[in-house]
Amino acid sequence: MIASVDPRKQQMRRALNWSAWLFTGYLFTTYIVLTDGFLVRIDRHLNNLHHPRFHGLSYFIIRRLDDLGLRSVSGIALIIIGLYIAIRFKTWRPVNLGLLAFIALNVVVGAFKYALGRTKPRLGLDILHAGGMSYPSGHASNAILIWGVIAYLLYRYANINRYRGRLASAAVGVLALTVCTVSLIRNTHWFSDLFGGLLLGSALLVLIIAIDRFFPSDSQLH
């Protein structure tokens, strides 16, 4: 007699595997940065390019796009949507997952920033352990993690269909790439900062999904 496989555990294992691979990619990116590898050469090449200055309406638009990577902006959106889903569908899981994501973002990303201390590209110097806060990019990590959690909560707990869930996921990808592109244009982050930030944020996002799959809420069980 063949034992049935719990689909919930399958989903959890799949998510954990993806999270592990993404985090491994982040650690490899960090190794490249620490050893002055090929990504650092890309950083320097991009830093030597002309960076346009914006004024008036164009400056306002570019700054608002950049603000999408701020924790204050995404955090407010997460609180509003999490509370709405919690009240509307009578489950506090969205609020709990939102808090978990926000804590993970600040603790994990913040720890790496302090440990590596990389300077910003606008200084014209790429120095590690100098008290900087450039690597990994908090904007990139925040854009993919917090907005990704919002999309996941809408799909998982607000009963939207799969098509709309995929649209929300695609929107998160576009938003994260937009934030990264704006950071490169404004020269506020090295390319490797942004790439590493996306990998670390994605690893945390998938890990939170794995936790949610492994410990289902009452609303999911019923």
N, C-alpha and C positions, 0 to 999 in steps of 0.2 A: 504494500500500500504506500503510495507516494504522498509524502507530507506536503500540504499546501504551503506556499510561500506567502508571507505577509507582504502585501504590496506597499504598506506604509514603511516597513523596514527596507524594502528595495529602494524606495524613493529616498530614504534617509541615507543609505549607503552610497547611492549615486551622487547625491548632493555632497556628501563628505569627500568622495573621491575628487569631484570637481574642485572643491574648496582646497584640498591638499595640493592639487596640480597648480592652481592659481597662486597659492602661497609659495610654492616652490619656484614658480616663475618670478615672483616678487623677490625672493631671496637671491635668485640668480642675477636679477637686475641690480640688486644692492651690491652684490659681489663685483659686478662690472663697474659700478660707480666707485667702489672702494679701490679697485685695481687700475683705474684710469683706462678702462676698456673702450670698445668701439662706440658705445653710446655716448661716452664723454666727448669723443671727437665730433659726434653729431651735435652735441650740446654747443660746443665751441663754434662750429660752423654756423649754426642757426643764430648764435649770439652775435656773430660778426655781420649778419645781414642788416639791412636798413629796417628800422622799426618805425612805422608812421606814427605821427602825433595826431590825435583827434581833438576836435573842437566842436562846440555847439551841440547840435542834434546828434551827430555821429558819435561824439564823446558820451552823450547821455545813453545812447543805445548800447554802445560797447560796454559801458559800465554796468548797465542793467543785466546784460547777458553774463557778465563776469559774476554778478551778484548771485546768480543761480547756484554757484558753487559755495556760497556762504552758508555756514551752519545755522545762522540766525534765520535766513530765508527758508531753507529747506526744513529746519526744525519747526518753524511755525506751521508750515504746510503739513508736516507729519502730525503735529498735535491736533490740528483742526480735523484732518481726515481720520486719524485714529479715534478721536473722540466721537466723531459722527458715526463711524462704523460700529463702535462699541455700544453706543446708545441705540442706534437704529436696529442692530441685529442682536442685541443683548449678549455680548461677549466682550470681556476685557482683554482678550488675547491681543488685538491690534495695539492697544496701549502698552502692554507688556513688551511686545516685540519692538515697538518703537523706542521704548526706553533702553532695551538691550542694544539696539543698533546704535543709538546715540552714545551710550557708555562705551561700547566697543570702539567706535570711531575715535573718541577723545583719548581713551587709554592707549590703544594699540598704535594709532597713527602718531599721537603725541609722544609716545615713548621712543619711537624710531626717529622722530624729528630731533628730540633732545639728544639722543645717543649719537646721531651722525653729525648734527650741527653744521649742515652745509649752507654756504652763503648764497645769496640771491644773484641772479645773472646781471641785474642792473648795476651791481658793484663793479662788474668787469673782472672779478676774480672768482675762481671756483676753488674754494677751500673747505675742507672737511674739518670737523671738530673745532669750529671757530665761533660757536655760539649762534650760528644761523638756524633758520627754521624752514629751509627750502625743500629738503627731501625727507619723506615723500610728499607730494603735493596734497595738502589737505583739501583744496578745492576739488581736485580730481577724485580723491577717495570719497569725499562727501557727496559729490554729484552722482556717482554710481551706487553708493551704498544707501544713502537716505532716500533719494528719489526712487531707487530700485525697491526699497522696502515699501514705499508708498504704492508703487505699481503692484507689488506682490499682495499687499493687504487688500487692494481693490479687487484683484482677481480671486483671492482665496476666501475672503470674508464678506465681500459686498455682492456676491452672486452675479458678477458680470460674466458674459459668455467668453469662450476661448478666443474668439476673434478680437474682441475688445481688449482682452488680456494681452494678446500679442501686440496689438497697437500700442498699449501702454508700455510694454517692454521695449519696443522699437523707439518710442518717444524718449525713454530713459537713455538709450544708447546715443540718440541724436543730441540730447541735452548734454550728456557727459563729454562728447566729442566737441560740442560747441564751446563749453567751458574751457577745455584744453586748448582749442584753437585760439580763443581770445587771450588766454594766458601767454601763448607763444607770441601773438601779435603785440601784446602790451609788454612783453619781455619781463614778466613777473615770475616765471619759473623756467628752469631748464627742461628740455624735452624729456630727459630721463626721470626728472621729478614727476612729471605728469604720467609717464608710462608706468612707473612704479606705483604711483598713487592709484591708477586704474586697476592694476593687478591686485593690490592690497584691499582696496574697497570691494572689488568683485569677490575676493576670497572670503571676506567677512559677510558679504551679502548671502552667498551660497551657504555659508556655515549657519547663519541665522535661519535660512530656509530648512536646512537639515534638522536643526533643533526643533523647529515648528512641526516638521513631519514626524519626528520621533516622539514628541510629547503632544499629542493632539488635544485640542480643547474640547469641552463638552459639546459645543456647537458642531464640531466636526464629527464627533462620535455619533451624534443623533441626527 
